[in-house]
Amino acid sequence: MNFRHAVSRPADADELADAVLNHLTFSIGKTTDTATLSDWRLALTHAIRDMVVAPWFDSVRQVYKEDRKRVYYLSMEFLIGRLLEDAIDNLGLGELARHAMEKHGIDWREVLDDEPDAALGNGGLGRLAACFLDSMSTVGLPAHGYGIRYDHGLFRQGFHDGWQVEEAEEWLRQAHPWEFQRREVQHRIGFGGSVRTTEGDAAEWEPEEVVIAAAYDTPVPGWGGRWTNTLRLWSAKPERLFELDRFNRGDFVGAAAPAILAQTISRVLYPDDTTPQGKELRLKQEYFFTAASIRDLLRRFVSDHKDLRELPNKVAIQLNDTHPAIAVAELVRLLIDRHGMSFDEAFEISRGTLHYTNHTLMPEALERWSWDLMSRVLPRHLQIIEKINRRHEQEFPDRPESTRIIDHGEIRMGNLAFVGSCKVNGVSALHTDLMKRTVFKDLHELHPERIVNVTNGVTPRRWINTCNGRLRDLLNETVGEGWITDLDKLERLRGHATQKSFQDALWDAKRINKASLSNWMLEHTGVGVDPDAMFDVQIKRIHEYKRQLLNILEAAALYNEIRDNPGKDWTPRVKLFGGKAAPGYQQAKLIIKLINDIGKKINEDPAIGDKLKIVFPPNYNVSMAERLIPAADLSEQISTAGMEASGTGNMKLSMNGALTVGTLDGANVEIREAVGPENIFIFGKTADEVNAMRDKGYDSRPAIEADERLARVITQIERGVFSPDDPGRFRAIGDTLRHHDWFMVTADFTSYWTVQRRIDDAWKDRRDWLRKSTINIAGMGRFSSDRSIKNYADYVWEAEYGF
């Protein structure tokens, strides 16, 4: 590739300040006397955006000119967070932008913090997609991200008396200056209706309901601005705003029904699917964005290619989990019904183009749709899925029942994605191995070449360079700036791991981050903490397999021990939680309440003081993660072994110098390899041990009886010690631990308690702790999302990258 583009930079802060003032006046329509903080942010955003658009267009032109293979990444979530500071840093304009705003008398940090987080995701799945977009642009890989432009996203989490309360997220209440509406790009997406057979394999589908998928594009610049890709999000619009004849007849509600349907589809992320209506809405959401994306990329392909049989050579479509798995049926349908292909030819082309990333080993998390729901919402797709199922059965007449796509009146979307994809990848070495041995064992035996591993990664631009400026500056001074695009260069830190001057600088950087976080927590939660205490952090969506319950049980047991032995030399700890529970997940919401109730009792006990604090700030999101991760000393990665596919929080925390306490699960296994077993704290049952115990029928009673601390805490929970206003509040948790402990909390408690006391002792040796911290940072090279994307390009997509 000979393409080069020098990003047009302002000559100095004065020039950028003038550009900001120009936009404040002519784009925002405000004077300096009347402008609000948001007006100034929008003006700065427009000034920065101006520098992104030209290389964005140039990147697109270059792809067309060279006819490069394109990657299309389909994901229900893109947890992109705030974009302004990220773009400024990627363009290398940090100091210039700060000085430009100071010239207008505007606080730089307040401007950045004014930007709302884009509410486009929930947890690791969506943040992974965002990191991948950053890396695709940074390595020069032509790509589009495709998702939904949610009006309200997941939800804004609040706490009312310790209970999670869900409120609508209103990130789009203000203008979103990073997006460009493409009014000329619209696709009609249908649901329901009837199917009429025509010639050959083709059919004509007449949907009963139709919505319009409207395109909104966001540029995604890579490091240095040399390449910019696109995130295209679909917003559902009504085909007709309202039906005038019904309105005139007095049916005011019915007249607006088309608009209500459309608005509902792109209103929220993951509607509660515990009701039939919720299930139907979720299926419609998934089909809506997948169908729009497939049609859009086919439109782009046929604009400069005549032969659709070339599709696998020019296009790679990545399905991020099973949410877009309906793409298998949709692509086959379009090739047959709109482009006249036979079923067999359409299926082979589709399978050569599609690839599927699996993110879970839990069979219940691999989506299934009832035959009745699919036939009602997507009748033509059901016909095609039935054909794919029959074709696979004919190819493997003795196939096991577990490989069926349609079984007992259900459509297995994981199996559909597997059978309809060229490559299926796991996201860590352990996860990929377990995929072959568990959830896709039989399909793997039928298709032994299909499963590959691509370990997840995170972008060091966002997760060190932007969010942890003090560590960034220290790394630049120590190993040079090349690590930002070649994270393996952090290996050079190993030579500084025992160097006193480096250790002191690392400690100072962490201490300042912790003091800043302490002030923020006091302001937002009312809990004051000592920044010299160990900051022990677990930030994940709340789920039983991630075992926040194990963490808070250990905290309660530690509370008991401190009260029983107040004179002991306890290592002060601040236990920090962050995460949301799905609205319909009652046990997870009860665990949130338990954490807050135990925390309240501990935090208000004067006998404990600063020895132990529990802090759970509400509404965990990317911006909060950017505060918590640079300040973390200990990273909690304590999922039940065999259940966390990879994790990416473990990588972000380690590359910011936190030490990991975790099970041998997901990417923890590879982190241990990278940093050495002496620099990570591993505990608990292995995945094989967990499976063996489950196969025998795990009885938790012996484990509870064998550990007095555990037995005491469970009894306290059951008797209302932490909920005196409602003593029976947490009996369901006690019952689960005693009789239904599928997630092995009781089995691992003693090991977890023991390793935490080892960590207490390790913290007291500051020099050795800093040595371990340095080694953790140094070992993070393989966990860059740049490496992940290059692996995908080389081993899955067969796509060229570079400039």
Buried (B, 14 or more C-beta within 10 A) or exposed (E): EEBEBEBEBBEEBEBBBBBBBBBBBEBBEBEEEEBEEBBBBBBBBBBBBEBBEBBBEBBBEBBEEEEBBBBBBBBBBBBBBBBBBBBBBBBEBBEBBBBBBEBBEBBBEEBBEBBBBBBBBBBBBBBBBBBBBBBBBBBBBBBBBBBBBBBBBBBBBEBEEBEBEBEEBEBBEEEBBBBBEBEEBBBEBBBBBEBEEEEEBBBEBEBEBBBBBBBBBBBBBBBBBBBBBBBBBBBBBBBEEBBEEBBEEEEEEBBBBBBEBBBBBBBBBBBBBEEEEBBBBBBBBBBBBBBBBBBBBBEBBEEEBEEBBEBBEBBBBBBBBBBBBBBBBBBBBBBBBEBBBEBEBBBBBBBBBBBBBBBBBBEEBBBBBBBEBBBBBBBBBBBBBBBBBEBBBEEBEEBEEBBBBBBEEBBBBBBBBBBBBBBBBBBBBBBBBBBBBBBBBBBBEBBEEBBBBBBBBBBBBBBBBBBBBBBBEBBBEBBEEEBBBEBBBBBBBBEBBBBEEBBEBBBEBBBBBBBBBBEBBEEBBEBEBBBEBBBBBBBBBBBBBBBBBBBBBBBBBBBBBBEEEEEEEBBBBBBBBBBBBBBBBEBBBBBBBBBBBBBBBBBEBEEBEBBBBBBBBBBBBBBBBBBBBBBBBBBBBBBBBBBBBBBBBBBBBBBBBBBBBBBBBBBBBBBBBBBEEEBBBBBBBBBEBBBEBEEEEBEBEEBBEEBEBBBBBBEBBBBBBBBEEEEEBBBBBBEBBBEEBBBBBBBBBBBBBEBBEEBBEBBEEEEBBBBBBBBBBBBBBBBBBBBBBBBBBEEBBBBBBEB
